[in-house]
């Protein structure tokens, strides 16, 4: 009767406590910097005519309208080893979520033993028990009642960790894309600067030939010829530098595609014209930036995981109750399976490790980790805004500088042509002709370098904006076989309640 009353009391307590989950429910903190006005304002400099507040396209590299570049990006998404590591990490994280979910449910084990035993006679208050062959055959089943939400919080933490790993995979993806585009741009820029240097060298050689002929005709002097040769050789010394830049860019591009530099497509290796985007760059706005950047999403999901672990640590302070049952046979091996050897038991099992072993310190540790995760989240948001605004300012001012140099190049070219004509006709000195030619070659090199800088700035801006991690629909991307599993996993995570990083968004589990 007493046992029945105790059992009834246990089940009544279970009914009252079922669904209770200790620890804080996660919601995006109101004081997080992602909710601030400056984080949601338009990006500083977004009114520049070089950019537009149109959303950043998923595949921004296609704005170059360069089939060779598109092919390189697709190959990198399929073959890049860093991305494969990130995809494998995501698969491991998915398995961890599945493991956490399967902790909440039935568990069981089976046992079967046969052994020749000499039991202790004194244990059974007798003088002698002959050795016997004993056997045990049975099974145990239990179901842990997650009264205080330890298992639920564990699943919540695992899911948030998985979201963070997915965001880290997305960060690797956009970094790989940006590195491919940057390497391709630098390869083309080096080739373009090499061509300009070779043109300047040809021009200087022409000037030296003229000065030598005039000297032989008695209209010049040897120092003029020497000055011309010096300037010619100075320009020639720059050519290996551009060849080295081109070769290094090709090495880097080959590494990103996991192949030998010799196996790069000929069109990529022989690129001689810097790819351009003939329209203002779409940069979106501040709020969209913070929703899009993978590092921001990763930091927010780590904050959610830290919050859930407070509940895990808190629930460990309370009792654990399981409903269990066991049945089987225990006795002489020859009698196993008969009624006299049968046994069974059913009932609740309660265990409570009193919190005197430092478990409360675990709760304090989890709370401190959450504070640190929030501070890290704020830091990532600030860094995202800094990187984007700095990249936009750099792109804008470098573009202005390139435009001014383009104008200066036209003047230098006109001046050099006119001065050279006057020199050949005897109306201007060789020094003037040499200076005009030197100015032309210097400005020409500066223009080429400025174009290269702007092209790299453009890539850096897109990387700062966080575009490029989204994948094309229906596996159109060559890398879908590698990263497509992440897209399906993302949809599954969103279906299970994944929170987006946006001001005022709340998530409670």
C-alpha positions, -999 to +999 in steps of 0.1 A: +000+000+000+028+023+009+046+015-023+015+023-043+011+056-026+048+065-033+044+055-069+013+077-072+031+106-056+060+102-080+037+102-111+017+132-097+050+151-093+060+141-128+027+154-142+031+187-125+068+192-135+066+179-171+074+207-195+093+228-169+125+240-184+150+258-162+174+284-175+167+315-196+148+312-229+170+327-256+160+360-273+183+385-290+193+409-262+177+443-266+210+460-257+229+441-284+246+465-308+229+448-337+197+466-325+213+500-324+203+528-347+238+532-363+239+495-371+206+497-390+213+530-407+224+532-444+260+524-449+282+555-446+290+566-481+262+547-497+250+579-515+282+578-536+274+577-573+297+547-576+273+525-556+236+519-552+215+506-523+201+478-544+206+444-526+239+426-531+233+398-556+239+363-545+265+357-572+281+391-574+310+379-595+287+375-624+284+413-626+318+411-644+301+393-672+333+372-676+327+335-685+363+326-676+358+341-641+325+323-637+341+290-646+369+295-621+346+303-593+324+272-600+355+250-601+368+264-568+334+258-551+336+222-562+373+215-556+386+239-529+399+219-499+392+245-473+356+244-483+356+206-481+369+208-446+340+232-437+314+210-453+328+180-434+327+200-401+291+208-409+283+171-414+299+163-381+278+191-365+246+176-380+255+143-364+260+160-330+225+175-332+211+141-341+229+125-311+215+152-288+180+146-300+183+109-295+192+113-258+156+123-251+138+090-253+141+053-245+173+036-238+179-001-231+204-029-229+204-067-231+225-091-210+234-127-214+260-146-194+269-182-186+295-190-160+306-218-138+304-203-102+310-212-066+286-192-046+295-183-010+277-207+014+278-182+042+260-157+021+230-181+021+235-192+057+245-227+048+275-248+051+280-259+015+268-250-020+281-271-048+296-253-078+269-247-105+267-235-140+246-203-138+231-182-165+215-148-168+194-137-198+175-104-197+170-069-208+165-034-193+145-005-207+143+030-193+129+064-202+143+095-187+118+121-178+133+155-189+115+173-160+138+203-159+147+205-196+183+193-194+179+173-225+158+200-243+184+226-235+211+202-248+193+199-281+188+237-282+226+242-276+235+216-302+212+232-328+227+266-322+262+253-324+252+236-357+239+270-370+272+285-360+292+258-379+269+264-409+277+301-408+314+293-406+310+272-437+293+301-454+322+324-444+347+300-459+326+300-491+325+337-495+363+339-487+371+313-513+350+331-539+366+365-531+401+350-532+394+334-566+381+367-580+410+387-564+436+363-578+421+364-612+419+402-611+455+405-600+466+381-627+449+402-653+461+434-638+497+423-638+494+413-674+480+447-682+507+465-663+533+443-680+519+453-714+520+490-705+556+487-692+566+469-725+549+497-745+568+523-724+600+504-730+594+504-767+587+541-766+619+548-747+639+527-771+625+547-799+636+579-782+671+565-776+674+555-812+665+590-823+690+605-799+717+582-812+710+591-848+710+628-840+743+624-821+759+606-851+746+634-873+763+660-851+731+674-835+733+659-801+758+649-775+768+617-757+754+626-723+719+629-739+723+594-753+735+581-719+705+597-701+681+580-725+698+546-721+696+550-683+658+557-685+653+528-709+671+504-686+651+516-656+619+508-673+632+474-684+640+466-648+603+469-638+592+442-663+603+412-642+583+426-612+551+425-632+559+390-645+565+379-609+531+393-598+514+375-626+530+342-618+523+345-580+486+353-588+484+322-610+500+301-582+474+314-557+446+308-582+458+272-588+459+265-551+423+277-547+412+253-574+434+224-560+453+220-592+487+227-608+494+261-623+501+244-656+465+231-655+448+265-653+426+272-682+446+290-710+421+318-710+428+325-674+466+324-677+465+346-709+441+372-695+455+406-705+425+429-698+414+438-664+377+427-658+354+456-651+319+461-638+302+488-659+275+498-634+273+512-598+280+485-572+250+473-552+258+475-515+224+473-498+219+489-464+232+485-429+204+461-416+207+439-446+245+437-442+242+424-406+216+398-417+238+387-445+274+384-432+282+349-420+305+360-392+276+380-377+253+350-379+280+327-364+285+350-334+247+353-328+243+316-329+272+311-305+254+335-281+223+313-284+243+282-276+258+298-246+224+308-233+211+273-237+240+259-218+230+279-187+198+257-187+219+225-191+240+235-161+210+246-140+191+214-147+220+193-134+212+208-099+179+189-098+170+152-095+169+128-125+138+106-128+135+077-151+108+051-157+124+017-160+115-020-166+136-051-167+128-087-173+146-120-180+158-153-165+184-159-138+193-193-125+208-226-133+218-228-170+198-260-174+166-243-161+169-210-180+137-202-197+115-219-171+091-201-148+112-205-117+140-186-132+119-157-146+120-122-130+108-087-139+106-053-123+088-020-132+090+014-115+105+048-113+141+054-106+152+086-089+188+098-086+199+131-072+235+142-070+235+170-044+250+202-057+280+202-034+306+191-060+309+225-077+279+222-100+267+257-091+301+270-103+292+253-136+261+275-138+282+306-130+306+296-157+278+292-183+265+326-173+299+342-177+304+325-211+271+340-222+283+375-212+315+369-232+295+356-262+274+388-262+305+410-261+320+389-289+288+393-309+289+431-304+325+431-315+318+412-347+289+436-355+312+466-350+339+450-371+315+442-399+304+479-401+340+490-399+352+467-427+323+476-449+326+514-445+364+513-448+361+492-480+335+515-494+356+546-486+387+530-500+370+520-532+354+554-537+386+574-531+408+551-551+384+554-580+385+592-578+423+590-578+423+567-609+400+590-627+423+620-621+452+600-632+434+591-664+430+628-672+467+634-664+477+606-687+459+622-716+479+655-709+511+636-705+507+618-738+499+650-756+529+668-741+553+639-748+542+638-785+545+675-790+578+678-772+593+649-792+582+665-825+599+698-814+630+679-804+633+661-837+629+693-856+656+710-835+633+734-817+635+717-782+663+702-762+668+665-756+664+671-718+629+684-724+621+654-746+635+631-720+615+646-692+583+646-712+588+609-720+597+601-684+565+618-672+544+599-697+558+565-687+554+573-650+518+584-653+510+555-676+524+531-649+505+550-622+472+547-641+477+509-646+485+505-609+455+526-599+432+505-621+446+474-604+440+489-570+404+498-578+398+463-591+410+447-559+391+473-538+360+462-556+365+426-546+373+436-510+341+456-508+320+426-520+337+404-494+330+430-466+293+431-477+291+393-471+277+384-505+283+351-522+275+324-496+240+318-509+238+290-534+221+289-567+187+271-570+184+235-582+222+228-580+231+251-609+263+258-591+290+232-599+298+231-562+263+220-553+274+184-548+298+196-521+280+225-505+244+217-514+240+195-484+245+226-463+217+244-482+193+215-474+205+215-438+199+253-436+163+248-448+158+221-421+173+243-395+151+272-405+121+249-404+130+239-368+130+275-356+164+290-365+165+327-357+176+352-382+199+380-371+177+410-371+168+437-347+141+428-323+140+391-334+132+368-305+136+331-302+123+310-274+126+272-271 
